Amino acid sequence: DQQVKQNSPSLSVQEGRISILNCDYTNSMFDYFLWYKKYPAEGPTFLISISSIKDKNEDGRFTVFLNKSAKHLSLHIVPSQPGDSAVYFCAAGYSQGGSEKLVFGKGTKLTVNP
Amino acid sequence: GAGVSQTPSNKVTEKGKYVELRCDPISGHTALYWYRQSLGQGPEFLIYFQGTGAADDSGLPNDRFFAVRPEGSVSTLKIQRTERGDSAMYLCASSPPDGEQYFGPGTRLTVT
């Protein structure tokens, strides 16, 4: 049973436009959410996070929105750049019995075309 | 400063053999995590260390998998009697207290 779902395996956008990556989750116990970016042959790199007490967090070109009632979060990248082309993983976490393990989605491959 | 390092970067082994995968976390990071990523999937949690002790090993798939972190720094993931289904990318991450997880480049394990 997948607790974190990224239903779009891929997304293609033009340079300069907005990229919107979506993520849904099922477990209401999750209390923070993260986005990781992964290039081939590298480990995932932390991008941005949001706590469940917020509905928006912004860092430069990256903004994450959280809709707790819909159990949905999204990552907006604007303007998109070719260097943003990578696989983006949504992850959710909770402190349960002292563990801070993350549950990841399957990823969305973003391609930004020049 | 140095990031999380993992060795070897690639490991090919025969079915039934024993393998060890090593993780060097970022200096000062108290928490260490192991994840496994199969093709087309996101990373899946295996085990979490806080200091030297395994705080959560609920993700280990079976008793062929074991991990240690004897001095609270370097960790080794050990897989006995490897099976072809164990082939995957094994990722290690570390984090400071109340901080995000930083991942290493992973070890690609192939069991033939």
Chai-1 contact restraints between the chains, C-beta under 6 A:
chainA,res_idxA,chainB,res_idxB,connection_type,confidence,min_distance_angstrom,max_distance_angstrom,comment,restraint_id
A,E42,B,P105,contact,1.0,0.0,6.0,A-B,restraint_1
A,G43,B,L91,contact,1.0,0.0,6.0,A-B,restraint_2
A,G43,B,F103,contact,1.0,0.0,6.0,A-B,restraint_3
A,G43,B,G104,contact,1.0,0.0,6.0,A-B,restraint_4
A,G43,B,P105,contact,1.0,0.0,6.0,A-B,restraint_5
A,G43,B,G106,contact,1.0,0.0,6.0,A-B,restraint_6
A,P44,B,F103,contact,1.0,0.0,6.0,A-B,restraint_7
A,F46,B,E100,contact,1.0,0.0,6.0,A-B,restraint_8
A,F89,B,G42,contact,1.0,0.0,6.0,A-B,restraint_9
A,G98,B,A55,contact,1.0,0.0,6.0,A-B,restraint_10
A,S99,B,Y48,contact,1.0,0.0,6.0,A-B,restraint_11
A,S99,B,A55,contact,1.0,0.0,6.0,A-B,restraint_12
A,S99,B,D56,contact,1.0,0.0,6.0,A-B,restraint_13
A,K101,B,F45,contact,1.0,0.0,6.0,A-B,restraint_14
A,K101,B,Y48,contact,1.0,0.0,6.0,A-B,restraint_15
A,F104,B,G42,contact,1.0,0.0,6.0,A-B,restraint_16
A,F104,B,P43,contact,1.0,0.0,6.0,A-B,restraint_17
A,G105,B,G42,contact,1.0,0.0,6.0,A-B,restraint_18
A,K106,B,Q41,contact,1.0,0.0,6.0,A-B,restraint_19
A,K106,B,G42,contact,1.0,0.0,6.0,A-B,restraint_20
A,G107,B,G42,contact,1.0,0.0,6.0,A-B,restraint_21
